[in-house]
Amino acid sequence: MIGFIIAGLIIGALARLIKPGKQHLGLVATLLLGLVGSVIGGSIASLLGTGDIFELNVLGFIVSVIAAVLLIGVAEGVAGRRRVTR
């Protein structure tokens, strides 16, 4: 469980480094987006037959970071709409 949290934090941090611009996300949001990205990446890697969903492998890690980058973009879009409507 602790390894899963650390991996989520690393994946979220890498996604924030890859995504251009300033993100208005805190540490908890980065962790949560990294965790969701790692589950998505693990699921896709598992479907491709490279290992179990919670197994650490290169393809799953790469897909996890890509999914987290996309999730950060979605989170920014949702947060941006909330700021505009207020």
N, C-alpha and C positions, 0 to 999 in steps of 0.2 A: 504494500500500500504506500509506504514512504517512497519507494522507488518510482511508483506511478506518479506521485505528486511532483517529485524532482524532475522526472522526464517531462511532465506537462509544463512545468515552469521553464525548463530549457527550451522546449519547442515553442512556447509562447514568446519567450525573449528573442529567439532566432527569427520568428515570424515578424516581430516588431522591428528588428534590425533590417530585414529584407524589404518590408513595406516602406515606400518612400513617404516622407512628410512626417509631421508630428501627430502622434496619436494621443488622444485624451483618455487614456486608460490607466487605471491604477494597477497595483501588483496583483490584487485579487482577480480583476478582470483578465489580466494577462495569464494568470494561472488557469482560470476556468476555460478560456479560449484555447490554451495549450492542451488542457485535458480533453476537451471535446475534439480538437484536431487530432490528438493521438488516438482516440477511439475510432474516429473516422479513418485515419491512416491505417490503423491495425486491422480494421474491418476490410478495407480494400485489399490490403496485402494478403489477408487470410483468404479472401475470395479468389485472388490470383494464385493461391497455392504456395506462397512463400513461407508460411508458418502460421502459428496460432495468433489470435487477435492480440494477446498480451505478451507476445514474444518479441524481443527486440531484434529487428533486422533492418538492413539498409533501406530496402524499398519502403517498408512501413514508416521509417523515420522521415524519408524524403516526402512521402505522400502526407504524412502528419504535418510537416512544416508548411506544405502548400495549402492544405486544408485550413490550418490556423491563419495563414495570410488572408485567405478568402473570408474567413470568419471575422477577422479584424476589420476588413472592408465592410462587411455587412453590419457589424456593430457600430462602426463610424457612421454609416448611412442612417441607421435607426436613431442613433443619438443626435445626429444632425437634424433630422426631421423633427425631433422633440424640441430642440432649441429654436427652430424656426417658428413652430406653431405657438410657442409661449409668448 
